[in-house]
Amino acid sequence: MKAIFKHAIIAEAPAETLIKIEGAWYFPPKYLQWQYFEENSFLTAPTWQGEANYYNVVVDGEVDELAAWYYPIPKKTAIERVGSNFANYVSFRGDVKIIE
């Protein structure tokens, strides 16, 4: 599967390595093209998964702010519910397109 912003493939991973949570695909961090990501200090309050951290996605100077998020320390109950440890796996929103 691929995550694409503008013309750039910002993540690409075999489908069997991804985790789907509430309809969103989460990519293992080793499959991200890190040159397109910049840390954002925005955090969301803990949900059932835990506290989410965010990245901006940047391609050719165009920024999709808060387009990627991850849970550095998922709650134990969330890992049990999902059936997998999804710590640091990254999901996308905004103008990032997921191609299956």
C-alpha positions in Angstrom: 0.0 0.0 0.0 1.1 3.6 -0.6 0.5 6.9 1.0 0.8 9.8 -1.6 0.9 13.5 -1.1 1.0 15.6 -4.3 3.2 13.5 -6.6 5.3 11.9 -3.9 5.1 8.5 -2.4 5.6 9.3 1.3 5.1 5.8 2.6 4.9 2.4 0.9 4.6 -1.0 2.7 3.4 -4.5 2.1 -0.3 -4.6 3.1 0.3 -7.4 5.6 2.6 -5.0 7.6 -0.1 -2.4 8.1 -2.7 -2.2 10.9 -6.2 -0.9 10.4 -7.8 0.9 13.3 -11.3 2.4 13.0 -11.0 2.5 9.2 -7.6 4.2 9.1 -4.5 2.4 7.9 -1.3 2.7 10.0 2.1 2.2 8.4 5.1 0.9 10.3 7.6 3.7 10.7 10.4 1.9 8.7 8.3 2.2 5.5 8.0 6.0 5.7 10.1 8.3 3.5 11.2 10.5 6.3 12.4 13.4 4.2 8.7 14.4 3.7 7.9 14.5 7.4 8.5 17.3 10.0 7.6 17.1 13.7 4.6 19.2 14.8 4.3 20.0 18.5 0.5 19.5 18.4 -0.8 16.8 20.7 -4.4 15.4 21.1 -5.8 14.5 24.5 -5.7 10.8 25.2 -8.3 8.8 23.3 -8.9 5.1 23.8 -5.6 4.6 21.9 -3.5 7.1 23.9 -2.0 10.5 23.3 -1.4 11.2 19.6 1.6 13.1 18.2 1.6 14.7 14.8 3.8 15.3 11.7 3.3 17.8 8.9 3.8 16.3 5.5 6.0 18.5 3.2 6.5 18.0 -0.6 8.2 20.6 -2.8 7.5 23.3 -0.2 3.8 22.5 0.1 2.7 21.6 3.6 -0.2 19.5 4.8 -0.2 20.4 8.4 -1.0 17.7 10.9 -1.5 15.2 8.0 0.1 12.3 9.9 -0.3 11.1 13.4 1.0 8.3 15.6 0.8 7.0 19.2 4.3 6.8 20.7 2.9 4.9 23.8 -0.5 3.3 23.1 -2.6 2.4 26.1 -2.3 -1.3 27.1 -6.0 -1.7 26.6 -5.7 -0.3 23.1 -3.0 -2.8 22.1 -5.2 -5.6 23.5 -8.2 -4.3 21.6 -6.3 -3.9 18.3 -4.5 -7.2 18.8 -1.1 -5.6 17.9 1.3 -3.1 19.3 0.9 -0.1 17.0 3.4 2.2 18.8 4.8 4.7 16.3 2.8 3.4 13.4 1.7 6.4 11.3 -1.7 7.1 9.8 -2.8 9.9 7.5 -5.5 12.5 6.9 -6.0 15.6 4.9 -4.7 15.6 1.3 -2.7 12.4 1.7 -4.2 9.6 -0.4 -4.0 5.9 0.5 -3.7 3.5 -2.4 -4.5 -0.1 -1.7 
